Amino acid sequence: MFLLATKSLTWLFFFLTILNIPVYAFFFASNPSSLDSTSPQDIFASVSLGNIGQSEYACDTVNWAVSTNFTLSCSLGTL
């Protein structure tokens, strides 16, 4: 019984993944900077809904362990 349910769920999720390939392609193609994705985190962000319309990261990042005095800057100004 357990093996049959596992096998059925495996086929279901495989089918749903194949069904969503056009959606992933649309999300990936919505941002030209997606082509520069190298890390697994960037690739995951490139095929998610949040990739639509975003041209790059919103702001800079800071390593808290190294610096305690910092300024974050964005394209719109300073935080």
Summary of the structure (lengths in Angstrom):
residues: 79
radius of gyration: 19.3
end to end distance: 57.2
largest distance: 60.1
contacts: 139
relative contact order: 0.10
helix: 53%
strand: 6%
